[in-house]
Amino acid sequence: MLVAAGAAMQVVSVLWFERLRPGIPYPMWTFPTREPGRVRAVRIAGVAFIIFGSTMFTSALSGLWFLAPVAVALAFAPMLAAIYLVNGAFTSSSRQRAQSASSASSD
């Protein structure tokens, strides 16, 4: 349950960042610049939930300790999908703006 809550918090942090900073793409492998503290707090809490939840999950299964990294990887997949979705929307909207600007200048 904690792993799912952490995964949801990761997605919320990406979408919240996009809402607060619409002109800035969300970086994939680094921290975003000018990230609001509330967004960072939600993301950090999500990571903590994922780590603690996967640790508790695998400790309950005693012999299946190798499932912890699998659970962590699966928990971060929705966040990566949200980043691709947000950045894809960002690049397509900037591409549309560039095309409309070039067509307006040629008129």
C-alpha positions in Angstrom: 0.0 0.0 0.0 2.9 2.4 0.8 4.5 1.6 -2.5 1.3 2.6 -4.4 0.9 5.8 -2.4 4.6 6.7 -3.1 4.1 6.1 -6.8 1.0 8.3 -6.8 2.9 11.0 -4.9 5.6 10.9 -7.6 3.1 11.4 -10.4 1.4 14.2 -8.4 4.7 16.0 -7.9 5.4 15.9 -11.7 1.9 17.2 -12.6 2.0 19.8 -9.9 5.3 21.1 -11.0 4.0 21.4 -14.6 1.0 23.3 -13.3 3.1 25.7 -11.3 5.9 26.1 -13.9 4.2 25.6 -17.3 7.1 26.9 -19.4 9.8 24.7 -17.9 10.2 21.0 -19.0 10.6 18.5 -16.2 14.2 17.0 -16.4 14.4 13.2 -16.5 17.5 12.4 -14.5 18.2 15.5 -12.5 16.4 17.8 -10.2 14.4 20.6 -11.7 15.6 24.1 -11.3 13.4 26.5 -9.4 11.4 23.7 -8.0 8.8 24.8 -5.4 9.4 23.4 -1.9 6.0 21.8 -1.7 6.6 19.9 -4.9 10.0 18.7 -3.7 8.4 17.7 -0.3 5.8 15.6 -2.0 8.4 13.9 -4.3 10.7 13.2 -1.3 7.9 11.8 0.7 6.9 9.6 -2.3 10.4 8.2 -2.5 10.4 7.4 1.2 7.1 5.7 0.9 8.3 3.6 -2.0 11.5 2.6 -0.2 9.9 1.8 3.2 7.0 0.1 1.5 9.1 -2.2 -0.6 11.3 -3.0 2.3 8.3 -3.9 4.5 6.8 -5.9 1.6 9.9 -8.0 1.0 10.7 -8.5 4.7 7.2 -10.0 5.1 8.1 -12.5 2.3 11.5 -13.4 4.0 13.1 -15.5 1.3 12.1 -13.3 -1.6 14.4 -10.3 -0.8 15.2 -9.8 -4.5 11.7 -8.5 -5.1 12.6 -5.2 -3.4 14.4 -3.7 -6.4 11.7 -5.0 -8.7 9.0 -3.3 -6.6 11.0 0.0 -6.5 11.5 -0.1 -10.3 7.8 -0.7 -10.9 6.9 2.0 -8.5 8.9 4.6 -10.4 7.5 3.6 -13.8 4.4 5.8 -13.5 6.5 8.8 -12.7 8.7 8.3 -15.7 5.5 7.9 -17.8 4.2 11.2 -16.4 7.5 13.0 -17.2 7.4 11.7 -20.8 3.8 12.8 -21.0 4.5 16.3 -19.6 7.7 16.8 -21.7 6.0 15.5 -24.8 3.2 18.1 -24.3 5.8 20.8 -23.7 7.7 20.0 -26.9 4.6 19.7 -29.0 3.2 23.0 -27.7 6.5 24.8 -28.3 6.6 23.2 -31.8 3.1 24.5 -32.5 4.1 28.0 -31.3 7.2 28.0 -33.5 5.1 26.9 -36.6 2.5 29.6 -35.9 5.2 32.2 -35.5 6.9 31.3 -38.7 3.6 31.3 -40.6 2.7 34.7 -39.2 6.0 36.1 -40.2 5.7 34.8 -43.8 2.3 36.5 -44.3 
